[in-house]
């Protein structure tokens, strides 16, 4: 895949995304980027996010029935989505390569190139509000 040209818009979008751990939506990113670059269009933000995701510079998180979210950390890792507030958090545990190996043993005709595993639950903030404590 050819290397992306580093435009001012793309660099700013990447800087804003990497400055947060909130896994923002494109609308959130657009508002923050537009504050520094008022003439940028929403289409430019979408195009650049798609290009950065295709190049493996960022991750695009897709959830059924919700807006896509973006993660400035391209390294393989898991996420937890709060079922109360929809906050997306990184899960600090190693990615389980054994899952891919087990699938390849169960289905030898397949060549697994990766996997996606999502956790759902209640974030610390929402658990505190609902009285749930572990």
C-alpha positions as CSV (number, residue, x, y, z in Angstrom):
1,X,0.0,0.0,0.0
2,X,1.5,3.4,-0.9
3,X,2.5,5.7,1.9
4,X,0.2,8.6,2.7
5,X,1.3,12.1,2.0
6,X,1.4,14.0,5.3
7,X,-1.0,16.9,4.8
8,X,-1.7,19.6,7.5
9,X,-5.3,18.4,7.8
10,X,-4.3,14.7,8.2
11,X,-1.6,15.6,10.8
12,X,-4.0,17.7,12.9
13,X,-6.7,15.0,12.8
14,X,-4.2,12.4,14.0
15,X,-2.9,14.7,16.7
16,X,-6.4,15.4,18.0
17,X,-7.2,11.7,17.9
18,X,-4.0,10.7,19.7
19,X,-4.6,13.4,22.4
20,X,-7.6,11.5,23.8
21,X,-8.3,8.0,25.1
22,X,-12.1,8.5,24.7
23,X,-12.4,6.6,21.3
24,X,-14.3,9.6,19.8
25,X,-16.9,9.7,17.0
26,X,-16.2,11.6,13.8
27,X,-18.5,14.4,14.9
28,X,-16.4,14.9,18.1
29,X,-13.2,14.9,16.1
30,X,-14.6,17.3,13.5
31,X,-15.5,19.8,16.2
32,X,-12.1,19.7,17.8
33,X,-10.2,19.9,14.5
34,X,-12.4,22.7,13.3
35,X,-11.6,24.7,16.4
36,X,-8.0,24.9,15.1
37,X,-8.7,24.7,11.4
38,X,-12.0,26.5,10.8
39,X,-12.2,25.8,7.0
40,X,-11.9,22.0,7.2
41,X,-14.9,20.1,6.0
42,X,-16.6,17.1,7.6
43,X,-15.9,15.2,4.4
44,X,-12.2,15.9,4.7
45,X,-12.2,14.5,8.3
46,X,-14.1,11.4,7.1
47,X,-11.8,10.8,4.2
48,X,-8.6,11.2,6.3
49,X,-9.9,8.9,9.0
50,X,-10.7,6.3,6.4
51,X,-7.2,6.6,4.9
52,X,-5.5,6.5,8.2
53,X,-7.5,3.3,9.2
54,X,-6.7,1.7,5.8
55,X,-3.0,2.4,6.4
56,X,-3.2,0.9,9.9
57,X,-2.2,4.1,11.5
58,X,-5.4,4.2,13.6
59,X,-8.3,1.8,14.4
60,X,-11.9,2.3,13.3
61,X,-14.3,0.7,15.8
62,X,-17.6,-0.3,14.2
63,X,-20.6,-1.0,16.4
64,X,-24.0,-2.0,15.1
65,X,-26.6,0.7,15.5
66,X,-24.0,3.3,16.6
67,X,-21.6,5.8,15.1
68,X,-18.2,4.4,14.4
69,X,-15.5,5.4,16.8
70,X,-11.8,5.9,16.3
71,X,-8.7,4.9,18.3
72,X,-5.3,6.5,17.8
73,X,-3.6,3.3,19.1
74,X,-3.2,1.0,16.1
75,X,-1.7,-1.9,18.2
76,X,-4.0,-4.9,18.7
77,X,-6.0,-4.6,21.9
78,X,-9.4,-5.2,23.2
79,X,-12.2,-2.7,24.2
80,X,-15.0,-2.6,26.7
81,X,-18.2,-0.6,25.9
82,X,-20.3,0.6,28.8
83,X,-23.9,-0.6,28.3
84,X,-25.1,2.4,30.3
85,X,-23.2,5.5,28.9
86,X,-21.7,3.9,25.7
87,X,-18.2,4.9,26.8
88,X,-15.5,2.8,25.1
89,X,-12.4,1.9,27.1
90,X,-9.2,0.0,26.3
91,X,-8.9,-3.3,28.1
92,X,-5.4,-3.8,29.6
93,X,-4.8,-7.5,28.9
94,X,-2.9,-9.3,26.2
95,X,-4.5,-10.1,22.9
96,X,-5.2,-13.9,22.9
97,X,-3.4,-15.3,19.9
98,X,-4.4,-18.7,21.1
99,X,-8.0,-18.0,19.8
100,X,-6.6,-17.8,16.3
101,X,-4.6,-20.9,16.7
102,X,-7.6,-22.8,18.0
103,X,-9.7,-21.8,15.1
104,X,-7.0,-22.8,12.6
105,X,-6.8,-26.2,14.3
106,X,-10.6,-26.6,14.2
107,X,-10.8,-25.4,10.6
108,X,-7.5,-26.3,8.9
109,X,-8.7,-25.0,5.5
110,X,-8.8,-21.4,6.9
111,X,-5.9,-19.0,7.3
112,X,-6.8,-16.6,10.1
113,X,-5.3,-13.1,9.8
114,X,-6.7,-11.6,13.0
115,X,-9.8,-11.4,15.3
116,X,-11.9,-8.8,17.0
117,X,-13.3,-9.4,20.5
118,X,-15.4,-6.8,22.3
119,X,-16.4,-6.7,25.9
120,X,-19.6,-5.1,27.2
121,X,-20.3,-4.1,30.8
122,X,-20.6,-1.2,33.1
123,X,-17.8,1.3,33.4
124,X,-16.5,2.4,36.8
125,X,-18.5,5.7,36.6
126,X,-21.8,4.1,35.8
127,X,-21.2,1.2,38.3
128,X,-20.7,3.7,41.0
129,X,-24.0,5.5,40.1
130,X,-26.0,2.3,40.0
131,X,-24.7,1.1,43.4
132,X,-22.9,-1.9,41.7
133,X,-19.6,-2.5,43.4
134,X,-17.5,-5.6,43.1
